[in-house]
Amino acid sequence: MPLDRLVLIIVCVVIAAGATIWLGVFVSAAVTLPVPALFVLLPVALIVWVVWRVIAERLSNREDDHYDKIEK
């Protein structure tokens, strides 16, 4: 396995762990403070929606699939 791919995997795992902890803190704050829970969950919902759209666009983009078939 090339070194750059290993580093990319490690970076992705660290970012995912940090995002999980951050999301857990937001959810626990929303449960603890019921009145401003909407204000806490709105940024989380927005980030989840943006990530969902980016992944959906990447999977459905036919133009990017063209470059996957080119031999290197």
C-alpha atoms as one frame of an Amber mdcrd trajectory, in Angstrom:
protein
   0.000   0.000   0.000   1.438   3.389  -0.949   2.284   5.774   1.862  -0.059
   8.513   0.603  -3.043   6.147   0.675  -2.194   5.057   4.230  -1.952   8.673
   5.359  -5.266   9.462   3.671  -6.962   6.580   5.507  -5.519   7.702   8.847
  -6.622  11.302   8.258 -10.142  10.174   7.325 -10.411   8.026  10.453  -9.241
  10.871  12.697 -11.696  13.310  11.083 -14.547  10.809  11.414 -13.748  10.256
  15.098 -13.663  14.009  15.709 -16.950  14.509  13.871 -18.560  11.743  15.923
 -17.475  13.347  19.183 -18.586  16.793  17.982 -21.987  15.433  16.961 -22.349
  13.671  20.313 -21.634  16.913  22.156 -24.256  18.726  20.077 -26.892  16.058
  20.681 -26.196  15.935  24.419 -26.447  19.734  24.570 -29.772  19.569  22.759
 -31.090  17.023  25.257 -29.820  18.977  28.260 -31.134  22.343  27.071 -34.558
  21.664  25.540 -35.420  25.298  24.728 -32.476  26.088  22.405 -32.336  22.525
  21.069 -33.536  23.727  17.679 -30.645  26.188  17.468 -28.188  23.412  18.305
 -29.591  20.875  15.862 -29.961  23.262  12.905 -26.206  23.468  12.156 -25.911
  19.701  12.533 -28.811  19.134  10.146 -27.322  21.595   7.643 -23.925  19.886
   7.695 -25.501  16.435   7.305 -27.582  17.696   4.367 -24.528  19.234   2.624
 -22.479  16.054   3.066 -25.404  13.978   1.759 -25.719  16.197  -1.345 -21.973
  16.075  -2.069 -21.919  12.287  -1.847 -25.071  11.961  -3.965 -23.621  14.294
  -6.610 -20.369  12.350  -6.714 -22.143   9.024  -7.129 -24.532  10.229  -9.845
 -22.120  12.337 -11.940 -21.606  10.618 -15.315 -18.794  12.996 -16.294 -16.582
  11.769 -13.443 -17.253   8.142 -14.387 -15.607   8.733 -17.758 -12.226   9.223
 -16.097 -12.590   6.013 -14.068 -12.393   3.937 -17.267  -9.127   5.485 -18.499
  -6.121   3.228 -17.985  -3.216   4.713 -16.097
